[in-house]
């Protein structure tokens, strides 16, 4: 019951005769530690959160190390790598759907025009994203490719303004403004517009927006399966064309190279499944913080492993981008805290 001070007393209740009764089963007599069903529920939540964080680190960690995989696939080019990713991902998804007996969910997604149409748009966007990213890594521009995923949160904020007509908070406006300054600095540093980074940021930002349109209507496996099925005919035709023209490396670089390309299906699907498992268990604030893990790893790999050059101007540009992300992160954490406090007040 509410006390005069607004708190809730959960240690005991008192009858009109002054006789005390035991506390509710969700709290111990001391009022410090929950016991019974409540304790079990809290343990389950903690376990779920831990699993969500581990799945998130797994997803973004694998995405962050993806440049090493593309490097190992040389001399395959971006087009061949992406075509193989699509075809072998489809086969892996078919296997998953068969094991999980999810064919009915897949059929339902194809029958629903809104879902199928939305996922077809998502497929086109992710194809652009994959091609651009793979091209960047395989042509010695992995640093700029990592920049695209640093910029991506800022693009998501802008999409909220122009597409969803959302009103930005002051710190969000500040982050976007700093982001534009960063792009200007990097344009001067590179001597050209950093089109790889901008294409990656915009395509992945739009991809995330489009995927949210279907939201809980389809699970991760079904969604990936539909997207790869949409892209598979073009990908298979590309593989045939490359083979006939003698430009394919799939079958003429030895068994190691062959199996590395075939493994692209698993390497593509696993982090997406990890991400889906993480997103179901964690609040968006935590996911938002974990997302920086991937571009940081990509940036480190580009500098340490690939030995890509970073001029003073580029360091300044990246520093301005990181400042924008810091401002955006502070705003996200402050907003999450305010929302949490507001929810507690409503409950009381």
C-alpha positions as CSV (number, residue, x, y, z in Angstrom):
1,X,0.0,0.0,0.0
2,X,1.2,3.6,-0.6
3,X,2.7,5.2,2.4
4,X,2.3,8.9,3.1
5,X,5.8,9.4,1.6
6,X,4.8,7.7,-1.7
7,X,6.7,4.5,-1.3
8,X,5.3,1.0,-1.1
9,X,5.5,-1.0,2.0
10,X,6.0,-4.7,1.2
11,X,7.3,-6.1,4.5
12,X,3.9,-6.6,6.1
13,X,0.3,-5.6,6.3
14,X,-1.6,-4.8,9.5
15,X,-5.1,-5.8,10.4
16,X,-7.5,-3.4,12.2
17,X,-6.7,-5.4,15.4
18,X,-3.0,-4.5,15.0
19,X,-1.9,-8.1,14.1
20,X,0.8,-8.3,11.4
21,X,0.6,-10.7,8.5
22,X,3.6,-12.0,6.5
23,X,5.0,-10.2,3.5
24,X,3.9,-11.2,0.0
25,X,5.7,-14.2,-1.5
26,X,7.6,-12.0,-3.9
27,X,9.7,-10.4,-1.1
28,X,11.6,-11.6,1.9
29,X,10.7,-10.6,5.5
30,X,13.6,-8.1,5.5
31,X,12.3,-6.5,2.4
32,X,15.7,-6.7,0.8
33,X,15.8,-9.7,-1.5
34,X,12.9,-11.2,-3.6
35,X,12.1,-14.8,-2.9
36,X,9.7,-17.3,-4.4
37,X,8.3,-16.7,-7.9
38,X,9.7,-13.2,-8.1
39,X,13.2,-14.3,-7.5
40,X,12.9,-17.0,-10.2
41,X,11.6,-14.3,-12.5
42,X,14.5,-11.9,-11.8
43,X,17.0,-14.7,-12.4
44,X,15.3,-15.5,-15.7
45,X,15.5,-11.9,-16.7
46,X,19.2,-11.7,-15.8
47,X,20.0,-14.8,-17.7
48,X,18.1,-13.6,-20.7
49,X,19.9,-10.2,-20.6
50,X,23.3,-12.0,-20.4
51,X,22.4,-14.2,-23.3
52,X,21.2,-11.2,-25.3
53,X,24.5,-9.4,-24.8
54,X,26.5,-12.4,-25.8
55,X,24.4,-12.9,-28.9
56,X,24.9,-9.2,-29.7
57,X,28.6,-9.3,-29.3
58,X,28.7,-12.5,-31.4
59,X,26.7,-10.8,-34.2
60,X,28.6,-7.5,-34.3
61,X,31.9,-9.3,-33.6
62,X,31.5,-11.5,-36.7
63,X,30.4,-8.5,-38.8
64,X,33.5,-6.6,-37.5
65,X,35.8,-9.5,-38.6
66,X,34.2,-9.9,-42.0
67,X,37.0,-8.0,-43.8
68,X,39.4,-10.8,-42.9
69,X,37.1,-13.3,-44.6
70,X,37.0,-11.2,-47.8
71,X,40.7,-10.9,-47.7
72,X,41.1,-14.7,-47.5
73,X,38.8,-15.0,-50.6
74,X,41.2,-13.3,-52.9
75,X,41.5,-13.2,-55.9
76,X,37.6,-13.3,-56.0
77,X,36.1,-9.9,-56.7
78,X,33.2,-8.2,-55.1
79,X,30.5,-9.4,-57.6
80,X,31.5,-13.0,-57.3
81,X,31.7,-12.9,-53.5
82,X,28.2,-11.4,-53.2
83,X,26.7,-13.8,-55.7
84,X,28.1,-16.7,-53.8
85,X,26.9,-15.2,-50.5
86,X,23.3,-15.1,-51.8
87,X,23.3,-18.6,-53.4
88,X,24.9,-20.4,-50.4
89,X,22.9,-18.4,-47.9
90,X,19.7,-19.6,-49.6
91,X,20.8,-23.2,-49.3
92,X,21.7,-22.7,-45.6
93,X,18.3,-21.1,-45.0
94,X,16.5,-24.0,-46.7
95,X,18.3,-26.4,-44.4
96,X,17.4,-24.3,-41.4
97,X,13.7,-24.0,-42.4
98,X,13.6,-27.8,-43.0
99,X,15.1,-28.5,-39.6
100,X,12.8,-26.1,-37.7
101,X,9.8,-27.1,-39.8
102,X,9.1,-23.4,-40.8
103,X,7.9,-24.0,-44.3
104,X,4.4,-22.8,-43.4
105,X,5.8,-19.4,-42.1
106,X,7.8,-19.0,-45.3
107,X,4.7,-19.8,-47.5
108,X,2.7,-17.3,-45.5
109,X,5.3,-14.6,-46.1
110,X,5.1,-15.2,-49.8
111,X,1.3,-15.1,-49.8
112,X,1.2,-11.7,-47.9
113,X,1.9,-9.1,-50.6
114,X,2.8,-6.4,-48.1
115,X,5.4,-8.6,-46.4
116,X,6.8,-10.0,-49.7
117,X,6.9,-6.5,-51.2
118,X,8.7,-5.0,-48.2
119,X,11.2,-7.8,-48.0
120,X,11.9,-7.5,-51.8
121,X,12.8,-3.9,-51.2
122,X,15.0,-5.0,-48.3
123,X,16.7,-7.5,-50.6
124,X,17.6,-4.8,-53.1
125,X,19.0,-2.6,-50.4
126,X,21.1,-5.3,-48.7
127,X,22.4,-6.3,-52.2
128,X,23.6,-2.7,-52.7
129,X,25.1,-2.7,-49.2
130,X,26.9,-6.0,-49.6
131,X,28.3,-5.1,-53.1
132,X,29.6,-1.7,-51.8
133,X,31.1,-3.1,-48.7
134,X,32.8,-6.0,-50.4
135,X,34.1,-3.7,-53.1
136,X,35.5,-1.3,-50.5
137,X,37.3,-4.1,-48.6
138,X,38.7,-5.9,-51.7
139,X,40.0,-2.7,-53.2
140,X,42.0,-1.5,-50.2
141,X,39.3,0.9,-48.8
142,X,38.3,-0.9,-45.7
143,X,38.8,2.2,-43.5
144,X,36.2,4.1,-45.5
145,X,33.9,1.1,-45.4
146,X,34.1,1.1,-41.6
147,X,33.3,4.8,-41.7
148,X,29.9,3.9,-43.3
149,X,28.8,2.0,-40.3
150,X,30.0,4.7,-37.9
151,X,27.8,7.2,-39.8
152,X,24.8,4.8,-40.0
153,X,23.3,5.9,-36.6
154,X,23.2,9.5,-37.8
155,X,21.5,8.4,-41.1
156,X,18.9,6.6,-39.0
157,X,18.2,9.8,-37.1
158,X,17.7,11.7,-40.3
159,X,15.4,9.0,-41.6
160,X,13.3,9.5,-38.5
161,X,13.0,13.2,-39.4
162,X,12.3,13.0,-43.1
163,X,10.3,9.8,-43.3
164,X,8.6,9.4,-40.0
165,X,8.3,13.2,-39.4
166,X,9.9,12.9,-35.9
167,X,11.1,15.9,-34.0
168,X,14.7,15.8,-33.0
169,X,15.9,16.6,-29.5
170,X,18.6,19.3,-29.2
171,X,21.5,16.8,-28.7
172,X,20.3,14.8,-31.8
173,X,20.4,18.0,-33.8
174,X,23.9,18.7,-32.5
175,X,25.1,15.2,-33.4
176,X,23.7,15.5,-37.0
177,X,25.3,18.9,-37.4
178,X,28.7,17.5,-36.2
179,X,28.2,14.6,-38.6
180,X,27.8,17.0,-41.6
181,X,31.0,18.8,-40.5
182,X,32.8,15.4,-40.4
183,X,31.7,14.5,-43.9
184,X,33.0,17.9,-45.1
185,X,36.4,17.3,-43.4
186,X,36.6,13.8,-44.9
187,X,35.7,15.0,-48.3
188,X,38.6,17.5,-48.2
189,X,40.9,14.8,-46.8
190,X,40.0,12.1,-49.4
191,X,39.9,14.6,-52.2
192,X,36.4,13.3,-53.1
193,X,33.1,12.6,-51.5
194,X,33.5,9.5,-49.4
195,X,30.8,7.7,-51.5
196,X,31.6,4.2,-50.2
197,X,30.9,5.3,-46.6
198,X,27.8,7.3,-47.6
199,X,26.4,4.5,-49.7
200,X,26.9,2.0,-46.9
201,X,25.3,4.3,-44.3
202,X,22.3,5.2,-46.4
203,X,21.6,1.6,-47.8
204,X,21.9,0.0,-44.3
205,X,19.9,2.8,-42.7
206,X,17.1,2.3,-45.3
207,X,17.4,-1.5,-44.9
208,X,16.9,-1.3,-41.2
209,X,13.9,1.1,-41.7
210,X,12.3,-1.2,-44.2
211,X,12.8,-4.3,-42.0
212,X,11.1,-2.6,-39.2
213,X,8.0,-2.2,-41.4
214,X,7.5,-6.0,-41.2
215,X,8.6,-6.1,-37.6
216,X,7.3,-9.0,-35.6
217,X,5.4,-10.4,-38.6
218,X,8.3,-12.6,-39.8
219,X,11.2,-14.2,-37.9
220,X,14.9,-13.8,-38.8
221,X,15.2,-17.0,-40.7
222,X,12.0,-16.4,-42.8
223,X,13.0,-12.9,-43.5
224,X,16.5,-13.9,-44.7
225,X,15.1,-16.7,-46.7
226,X,12.7,-14.5,-48.6
227,X,15.4,-11.9,-49.3
228,X,17.8,-14.5,-50.6
229,X,15.1,-16.1,-52.7
230,X,14.4,-12.8,-54.3
231,X,18.1,-12.3,-55.1
232,X,19.0,-15.9,-55.9
233,X,18.0,-15.9,-59.7
234,X,20.2,-12.9,-60.4
235,X,23.0,-14.3,-58.2
236,X,22.9,-17.7,-59.9
237,X,22.9,-16.1,-63.3
238,X,25.9,-14.0,-62.3
239,X,27.8,-17.1,-61.1
240,X,27.0,-18.9,-64.5
241,X,28.1,-15.8,-66.5
242,X,31.4,-15.5,-64.5
243,X,32.0,-19.3,-65.0
244,X,31.4,-19.2,-68.7
245,X,33.5,-16.1,-69.2
246,X,36.4,-17.6,-67.3
247,X,36.3,-14.9,-64.6
248,X,35.0,-17.1,-61.8
249,X,37.4,-18.3,-59.1
250,X,35.1,-20.8,-57.4
251,X,36.4,-23.9,-59.1
252,X,39.9,-23.0,-60.2
253,X,41.6,-21.9,-57.0
254,X,41.8,-25.2,-55.2
255,X,39.5,-26.9,-52.7
256,X,40.3,-24.5,-49.9
257,X,39.1,-21.5,-51.9
258,X,36.0,-23.5,-53.0
259,X,34.9,-24.4,-49.5
260,X,35.7,-20.9,-48.2
261,X,33.2,-19.5,-50.8
262,X,30.6,-22.1,-50.0
263,X,31.0,-21.2,-46.3
264,X,29.8,-17.7,-47.2
265,X,26.2,-19.0,-46.6
266,X,26.9,-19.9,-43.0
267,X,29.1,-16.8,-42.5
268,X,26.2,-14.6,-43.8
269,X,23.4,-16.2,-41.9
270,X,24.9,-16.9,-38.5
271,X,25.4,-13.2,-37.4
272,X,22.0,-12.3,-38.6
273,X,20.5,-15.1,-36.5
274,X,22.6,-14.0,-33.5
275,X,21.4,-10.4,-34.0
276,X,17.8,-11.6,-34.1
277,X,18.3,-13.5,-30.8
278,X,19.9,-10.5,-29.3
279,X,17.2,-8.0,-30.4
280,X,14.5,-10.1,-28.8
281,X,16.3,-10.1,-25.4
282,X,17.7,-6.6,-25.1
283,X,16.3,-3.0,-25.1
284,X,17.1,-0.9,-28.1
285,X,19.4,1.3,-26.0
286,X,21.7,-1.7,-25.4
287,X,21.5,-2.7,-29.1
288,X,22.4,0.9,-30.0
289,X,25.6,0.7,-27.9
290,X,26.6,-2.7,-29.1
291,X,26.3,-1.6,-32.8
292,X,29.6,0.4,-32.5
293,X,31.4,-2.9,-31.9
294,X,31.4,-3.8,-35.6
295,X,32.9,-0.6,-37.2
296,X,35.5,-0.4,-34.4
297,X,36.7,-3.9,-35.2
298,X,36.6,-3.2,-39.0
299,X,38.6,0.0,-38.4
300,X,41.2,-1.8,-36.3
301,X,41.5,-4.6,-38.9
302,X,42.0,-2.0,-41.7
303,X,44.8,-0.3,-39.8
304,X,46.6,-3.2,-38.2
305,X,46.1,-6.1,-40.7
306,X,45.6,-4.3,-44.0
307,X,48.0,-1.4,-43.1
308,X,45.8,1.2,-44.8
309,X,47.1,4.7,-44.6
310,X,45.4,7.3,-42.3
311,X,46.5,10.9,-43.0
312,X,46.1,13.6,-40.4
313,X,43.0,15.0,-42.2
314,X,41.4,11.6,-42.0
315,X,42.1,11.2,-38.3
316,X,40.5,14.6,-37.8
317,X,37.5,13.6,-39.8
318,X,37.1,10.3,-37.9
319,X,37.5,12.2,-34.7
320,X,34.6,14.5,-35.6
321,X,32.5,11.5,-36.5
322,X,33.2,9.9,-33.1
323,X,32.4,13.2,-31.4
324,X,29.0,13.1,-33.1
325,X,28.4,9.5,-32.0
326,X,29.4,10.4,-28.5
327,X,26.8,13.2,-28.4
328,X,24.2,10.8,-29.9
329,X,25.0,8.1,-27.4
330,X,24.7,10.6,-24.5
331,X,21.3,11.6,-25.8
332,X,20.2,8.0,-26.1
333,X,21.2,7.2,-22.6
334,X,19.6,10.3,-21.1
335,X,16.4,9.6,-23.0
336,X,16.4,5.9,-21.9
337,X,16.9,7.0,-18.2
338,X,14.0,9.6,-18.4
339,X,11.7,7.0,-19.9
340,X,12.7,4.4,-17.2
341,X,11.9,7.0,-14.5
342,X,8.6,7.9,-16.1
343,X,7.6,4.2,-16.3
344,X,8.4,3.8,-12.6
345,X,6.3,6.8,-11.7
346,X,3.4,5.5,-13.7
347,X,3.6,2.1,-12.0
348,X,3.5,3.7,-8.5
